[in-house]
Amino acid sequence: MSHFEDDVLIIGGGAIGLATALALLEAGRSVRVLEKATVGGATSHGNCGTITPSHAPPLAAPGATGQGMRWLFSANAPFYIRPRWDPALWHWLLRFALRCNLRDWRESTLARSALLNDSRQRLAGWVNRYRLECEFMENGLDYVFRNPKHFDHYAAECELLRGYGIVTEIIGAADYQRREPVFLPGLAGAIHFPADANLRPDRYTAELARVVRELGGIIEEHCPARTLQVDDAGAIVRTDTGVRRGRDAVVALAAWSPAFVKRLGLRLPIQPGKGYSITYSRPEKVPSRPVVLKDRAVFITSWSDGFRLGSTMEFSGYDTRLNGTRLALLERAASEYLHEPHGAEIHERWYGWRPMTWDDRPVLGRSPLHRHLWLAAGHGMLGISMSAASGQLIADMIDGRMPMIDPSPYRVERFQ
């Protein structure tokens, strides 16, 4: 290959792809982002926009297997599997179950914490440096409980979390009710995570795209990458509007990454974990910060003109149906906790596929089979939270610089 249009082609224009583009541009590289639809319009769009160092502990935790089995086929549970023959999913679930022990929990917690803490600070720096207008707020996040046993269980874990640098404040029911009168009586208590933050995800990705363009990056929307060819000379991507050539290519296609790189001989055991959200007009009275209704595993966050309920985990493959039962779970949970559980108008009912790995760690790094191919996928429910650190880590490795974070826990070789 004798001519390169760009230093780096980034396939995927969500939060991870755009953050990688920004970090590469800061390093002096030229970039071109290829997005099949619109930037930030898929997985990055409808989540709750929380930036959560508090979420360093993985889903694969001691006891998680038993709880999952109780929920397994119940459409009304936070976790649901649509019954079907899917050997890849069952293999994934087996590997997940095998990691539900303290040793693997600690390993994943350390790896996730490194990314989350770096990303939290780096994202705040980007907001200030580039004046990102995305309603970024640094006022923490609360877990709120109605079940006393759940509250006592999580409160007892706070000392363990502090060992990983996760600061917590345990708040009794009466004190929390005084602080947050929007909640109905009957709370058991709350846990406050002061280091967390939040933003409006659609505006965050729009602002990242703005900065990428201002720094000289090229973003091509409605430009799906049909094929990718990588050799010792570089990368060639064929699109509907022609061929794009780069010295390197980064695949940042979230839950669609496994199918795309399978043609190149790479195996990514990423399952699409389907999440849901409902966005309303903003009620008159809302919690002062994002909250997790922990007994129901439902997030609540609000912005200047919006109010969002989100979460649930559904393994149903790439099913494009909007499941009314799952959406009703969100509404039911909010009505159990809040005086005003929703706004007057529904703005959007949404689903998106979270790219879930069985060890709850993303895949970040060079392909073991291709010198000029890089992978940035598998962020699960934490794509927004991990975006700035993931983008910087990929940029550092492509640029040949020593990363601020040890990249070894995220290498794809652990799956090959």
Secondary structure as UniProt FT lines:
FT   STRAND          6..11
FT   HELIX           15..26
FT   TURN            27..28
FT   STRAND          31..34
FT   TURN            39..40
FT   TURN            43..45
FT   STRAND          50..51
FT   HELIX           53..55
FT   TURN            62..63
FT   HELIX           64..71
FT   TURN            72..73
FT   TURN            75..76
FT   STRAND          79..81
FT   HELIX           87..98
FT   HELIX           102..130
FT   STRAND          141..145
FT   HELIX           148..162
FT   TURN            163..165
FT   STRAND          169..172
FT   HELIX           173..179
FT   TURN            181..182
FT   STRAND          189..193
FT   TURN            194..195
FT   STRAND          197..198
FT   HELIX           201..214
FT   TURN            215..216
FT   STRAND          218..220
FT   STRAND          225..230
FT   STRAND          235..239
FT   TURN            240..241
FT   STRAND          242..251
FT   HELIX           254..256
FT   HELIX           257..262
FT   TURN            263..265
FT   STRAND          271..280
FT   STRAND          291..293
FT   TURN            294..297
FT   STRAND          298..303
FT   TURN            304..305
FT   STRAND          306..315
FT   HELIX           324..337
FT   STRAND          346..356
FT   TURN            358..359
FT   STRAND          363..366
FT   TURN            368..369
FT   TURN            371..372
FT   STRAND          373..377
FT   TURN            380..381
FT   HELIX           383..399
FT   HELIX           408..410
FT   HELIX           412..415
//
